[in-house]
Amino acid sequence: MQEPSEFANHETGPSRAGQIMDEVLSLRASIIAESVPLIERFGGERASPAIRNLAHYLCLRHHDLRMLQRRLMHHGLSSLGHLESRVLPTLDSVLVALAAITGRESPVPLPGEESFFAGEVALDRAADELFGKPPAHRRSRIMVTLPTEAAGDQDFVTDLVRRGMDVARINCAHDDHIAWRAMAAHVRAAGEALGRRPTILMDIAGPKIRTEEVAHGGHAKLKPGNTFRLIAQGKPEPGPKERCVASVSLPEMVTRLGVGDRIRYDDGKLEGVVESVGDGEAVIRVSRAGSGGTKMKPQKGINLPDTALGLSPLTTKDKQDLTTVIECADMIGYSFVSQPEDIELIEEAIARSGVRESPLGLVAKIERPEAVRNLPDLIAHADGRRPLGVMIARGDLAAEIGFERLAEMQEEILWVCEAASVPVIWATQVLEDLVKEGTPSRGEMTDAAMAARAECVMLNKGPVVGEAVGVLDRLLARMDEHIFKKAPRLRALKSW
């Protein structure tokens, strides 16, 4: 005999709706009670409406709502699937509707339209304050990482702005103060010439771990089973056992590695496990590489998902660069931020580095598992100090948490930030083939379309970046007609 479906229910009408109403009332009461200590942790009475909503959202998501969602859908009500920016208003609206169905008196008033959508309005306002207003035909801004040539070519920068660049990113890990000032001046001049005001993000480098010198043995490419050696000091010399030896930009990383720690190289193109450590060096055995092997090269990133480095996210170089950032930028990109104390660190450094008329925006780059875990606390700690945004740095994040988890994690970051009215930058490898080769892959076009849920989408530098800006501009505008965050928009279809 077939078991009844877990969704089967023979009760209908007001009786069933009354049970659902009681369940929603219980859920609402639980969220309010459970959020009290969280709101206290997030600032207590000082917590803004957005931070309180964030606390409510986090408490809501500790409940499994799948069965309740299905029952609500059957009654033609909200499934609670789009309430990130309005947790209690959505529950209250559902309760009012259920009261009408059951003939019971509603325990809460119906929220006004203005208060119901206040979270969306707050997010739009925060995005405008951080990035500047978007063009009329799309909601998401386009950010472009400027190459070195942007320092000496005004026409190149002007063309990017003309095609649709809203935010220029200057990567302070490359070039120098003279080049950065020239890039910023070209962005401002392009805006004046075109009647727009593109904004500038200057991304301080942080303690980026990279390969430096690399010495290869008889075989250049590393394959699973091969070993390589990382050294803390000195010139790398190939040995009889390892296929290559490399020095690193951060010597202490080698001394803090432990046997069994994983190492990922060049955004995960190669992965290995530490086999032995000692005398300022570590030997790593390759567990995964490209199909034909992976060649280790200088100036490629290294990620250590299992190693506690205990490093400050603010280096001596970063502190020196802050003077130029305060002079030239609208916002600062903060790498390797992972705990609330890191917010205090950058605030103190900015205060020591100079004074400016308008507040400098802060973009927290989410690159490590600790940053993901501490994201709500980071947002709450930074709230109200200056315009705030979050960058999903998908390259480093994927290398840290693993490629399999990246898709779900970027979704969760989007949801948490929407709940807190914090704008998001969708970054790393957007339209990468188009930017570099001139022809996009099908997969990256789909990825770029999904990026429309973020308030800003970042393109990296490349020889065809101007064309990519135009493609992304048109794609984001079309997607805006179909979807807002997680909610579909039912624009009239014209293909059928």
N, C-alpha and C positions, 0 to 999 in steps of 0.2 A: 504493500500500500504506500502510495506516494506521500511523503511528509508535506504538510502545509507550508506554503511560503512564509518566511519570516515577515513579509509585508502584508500577508493576507489579514483582513480584519472584517468581521461581519457587522460591526457597529457602524452606523451611519448617522448623518444629520447632527442635530444639536447635541445629542449625548456624547458622540465622539468628539465634536468640537470643544465641548466642555472639558473633556480629559486633556486635550491638547492645550487649552487655555491654562489649565492648572499646571501643566508641565512648563509652559513658557513663563508663568508667574514664578514658579520655583527656580527656573534658570535665572531669571532676572534678579531674584533675591540672592541667589548664590554668587552671581557676578559682583553685585554691590558689596556683599560681605567679604568675598575673597580679595577684592581690589583694595580694601582699606590699608593693609600693610604695604602693598605695592605702591600705592599713591604716596604713602608716608616716605617710603624709600626714594621715590622720585621727586621729593620736595615738599610734600605735605600741602599746607595751605598755599604755598607759592606755586604749586603745580598748575600749569595752564590748562584750559579746556582740552587742548590737543593731547597733552600728556595724560590727563585723566581718561580720555577716550582710549589712549594706548593701553593703560592699565586694564580698562574694561575689556579690551580686545584680547589681551594676553590671557586674562582669566577665562573668557569665553572659549578660547581655543584649547583650554585644558579639558574641555568637555567634548565627548564624542556626540555630535549632533546629527549624524547621518539618518537615523530613523525619524527623528523629529522633522528634519528637512523634508523627508518624503511625505509625511502626513500633512505638513503645511502646504506643500505643492498640490496635494489632492484637493484641498479646500480653496485653491486659487489664490493662496497667500504667498508672501515673500518666503523664500527658502532660507533666508539669512545668509545667502552666499555672496552678497555684495555690500556687507555692512561695515567694512573696514573703517571708514571715516565717520560712522554714526551708529555705534553699538546700541546704546540705550534708546535713542530715537526709533531705531528699527524695531526693537522689541516692543516698544510702546505702541507703535503703529499696528503691529501684528495683534497685540492684545486688544486694541480698540476694535479691530475687524472681527476678532473672535467673539468679543462681547456682543457685537451686533448679530452674529450668526446664532449665538446661544440665547439671546434675549436677556443676558445678564448685564448688570451695570459694569462699565469699564472701571478698573481700579486706577487707571492713569488717563490723563487727557491726551488727545491726539496732538502730536507735535505740529507746530506751524511749519509751513513750507520753508521759511527762512531758517529756522533752527534745525530742521531735518537735514538740509543741505549745507549747514554751516561748515562742516569738515571739508567738503569739496572746495568751498570758497576760500577757506583758510589755506588749503594746499596750493591753490592757484595764486593766492597772494604771496605765499612764501616763495614759490617758483619765480614769480615776477621780481621779487626783491633780490633774489640770489642771481638769477641769470639774465634779468631784463625781460621785457614783454616779448612773446613769440610773434611771428608774423600772423596776419589775419587768417590765413588758409590752413594752419596746422597748430596743434597744441604743443607738441614736443619741439624742443630746441635742437639744433645740430651743433655739436662741438667738433672742432678739428685740431689735431695735434700739429703744430707748425714745425716744418723741417728747418734746417739751418738756412736754406736759401731764402726763407721769409725775412731774414734780417737784412738782406741786400736787394730785395726785389719787391718794390711797392706794388707793381702790377699784379704779381702773383697773389698777394694778400687781398687786393681789391677784387680780383676775380673770384676768390673764395667767398667773400662777403656778397658779391653780386649773385652768385649761384645759390646762396642760402645759409652760409655759415653764420650762426648767431653767437657762438662762444669760441674764442681762440684759446687753445691750451698750449702753454709754454712749459716744456719739461725741463726743470732745473737740474736734472741729472746730466744734461748735455749742454754744450755751448758755454757761454759766459755772460757776465753782467752786461757787457757792451752789446752783445747780440740780443739779449732779452729786451733791453731798452729799445733797440732798433725795431724788433718785432712788434713791441707794444705800440710804438709810434706809428708804424705802418697800419696796424689794426685801427687805431683812432682816426688816422687820416682817411682810411677807406670808409669808415662809418660816416665821416663828415661829407665825403664826396658823394655818397649814395643816400644821404638823408636817413641813416640808421645809426644805432648805437650798439655795435657788437661788444660784448663784455669779454674780459680776459681772466682765465684761470691760470695761475702759476703753481705748478706742481713741485713742491720741494722733494728732494730725492729720498731722504730717510736712509736707514742703514741697509741699503740694497746689497744683497749677497750675489756676487757674480764671479765667474771665472776670470782670471787675469791672464797670465802667461800659460800656455799649454804646450807640452812636449809630447810628441807621439813616438811610439816605438815602431816596430816593423809593420804593424797593421793600424791604419788610421781610424777605422770604424769599430765602435764597440757593439757587441752583440750579447744576448743573454748568456750568462756563464762567464763572460770576460770580467776582469777586474781593472779598476783604475785607482789612482792614488791622489788624494788632495793634501797639500802641504800648507802649513801656517806661515812659514817664512822661507826665504831663499829662492834660488832659481830652480824651476822644475827640470829634472833630468830623467829621461826614461830609464826604467830599471829592467831587469831580466824577466820579471813576472808580470808587471802591469802593462797594459797596452798603451796607456797614456798617464801622464802626471800633470796636475794643474795647481797653480797657486790661486788664492782666492782674495777677494777685495776686503774680506772681514776675517782676519786671521783667527780671532777667538772662536769662530764657529767650528773650526776644526778641533780645537781642544775641548769643546763642549759636546761633541758627538759621542754617542754610546753605541756599543755593539747592538745590532738589531734595529737601529734607527733607519728610517727610510730617507732617501734623498731623491728629489726629482729635479731634472735639469732641463732648462729651456722650455718652460711652460709644459712640462710633462712629456717631452719627446723621448726622454730616457728616464728610467727609474732603477734604483739600486738599493741595496741594504748594506749597512756598515758591517764589515766582517772582522776588522781589528782596528784598534786605535793605540797610539803611543808615540812619544817623542815628536810631538807637533805634527803628526800626520795621521791620516785615516785611509784604510783600504776598503773600497766599496766593490761588491760584486753586483753586476748588472742583472736585473730580473726582467726588465722589459726595455725594448728599443724599437726603432723603426724596422720595417720589413727587410731592408738591406743593411741594417746597422745604422748607428748614429755617430757622427763625428763630433768630438768635443772641440769647441772653439772658444776664443777669448770673448769676454764681455757678454756672456750669456747668463741668465738668471739661474739661481739655485734656490730651491724651496726645501724646507726641513719640517715636515708636518709633525714629527714626533719629538723634536728637540726643543727644550726650553732654553732659549738664548739669553733671556733676561736683559735684552738691549733696550735702551731708550729709543723711542721713535724719532727723536730730534737729535741730529748730529751737529758737530761743530760747524760743518759746512752749511747746514740748514740755517743755523742761527746767523751766520754771516750773510746768507742769501736773503734773509727777511727784510733787510733795508730796501733792496731792490723790489721785492714783492710788494711791500707797503707803498712804494712809490708808483709802481706800474699796474698792479693787478686790481681786479674787482673782488677776487676770491682766491683763497689759498687751498691747494690740495694737500692733505695731511696723510702721508703714507704710514703704514704700520701702526696706526692708532688701534688700541685693543682694550683699554680699560679707562674708566672715568678720570683717573689721575693724569692720563695723557692729555685730556682736555685742559687741565690746569697748566700743564707744561707748555702747551702752545700759547695759551692766553698770556702767561707770564713773559714768554719770549716776544710776543707781538707787542706787549706793553713796553718792553725795554727797547724795542727797535725803532720806534718813531710814532708820530701822531698823524692822523689823516682826518679830513673833514667827514667823509662818509665811512660807515663801518665796513671793514673787510670781511667778506663772506668766508665761511669755513666749510670745506668739503671733506668729510671723513671717508677715507678710502678703505673699504672692507676687503681685506686680503687674507686674513688668517682666521682659523677656527675660533680663537679667543674673541676676535672682533665680532663674529657672528653671535656667539653666546652672549656677549655683553652689549649687543646693539641697543636694546631698550634703555639700559643704564647710560650708555654713551649719549643717546639722544636726549634723555632727561637731563643729564648733567650739562649739556651744551645749550639747552633750550633757553631762549630769551636773551642770550648774550650777544649774538650777532646772527646774520642770516646763515642758515645751516642747510647743508645738503649731504647726501650719501652717494658715493660712487661704488657700484658693484664692479670691482676690479676682477673680472672673470678669469683672466689669465692666471694670476697668482692664486686666486681663490680655488680654481680647479686643481692647480698643482698641489695645493695644501690639503683640500678635503677629498680630492679624487673626482675624476670626470663624471662618474656615475651619479654623484650627489649634486653636481652643479645646478642642473635644471630645477630640482625641487628647492634648492637653497636660494637661487635668485628669485624664485616666486615668493618664498617666505620673507625675504628682505623687502620686496616690493610691498607686501601686505603690511608688514610692521611699520614701514615708513609712511604708507598711506594712512594708517591708523593714527600716526603722530603728526600728520600734515607736514611731512618732510619730503622735499623733492629728491628724485633719484636720477643718477646718471648711469645709463646702461653702457658699459665700456668693454673694450678688448675684442678685436677681430670682427667688428661689424663690417660687412661687405669687404672683407680682407682681400679676396681674390680680385674683386673689381678695383680696389685701390691700388693693388700692386701689378695686376696683369691686364686689366681693362675688361675682363669678362667675369661676371659674378657666377657663383655656383647656385643651383636651385636651393640648396639648404641654407645658404647665407641670406638669400632673399627672404626666406621664411623667417629666419632669425631676426632680420631687420624689421620685418613687419610686426613681430611680437614685441620689439623694442618700443613700439609706439605707446605702450602702457607707461613708460617712464617719461619723466618731464624733460629729459635731455638724453641724446644719443651721441656717443663719441665715435669718430672715425680716426684711425691712426694715419700717420703720414705715408705717402707713397706717390709714385709717379703719375697716377691717374686719379688723385684725390679730388681734383676739381670736378671731374665727371661724376664721381661717387657722391659728392655733395648734392648735385642736381638730381640724381636718381633717388637718393634718400629723401630729399625735399618732396618729390612727387609721391613717393611711396607712403611717407608719414601722413601727408595730406589725405590720401585715399583711405588709409586705415582709420583716420580720425572719424570718418563718416560711418564706420562699422562698429567701432568698439571704444569704450572709455574704461580704462583699467580692466576689471574683470567682466564688466557689464556689456553685453552686445547692444548695439544700437540698430533698431530695425528701419534702416533707410530703405526706401523703395528700391527693389531690385530691377535691373533693366536688361539682364541677360536672358530672361525667360518670359 
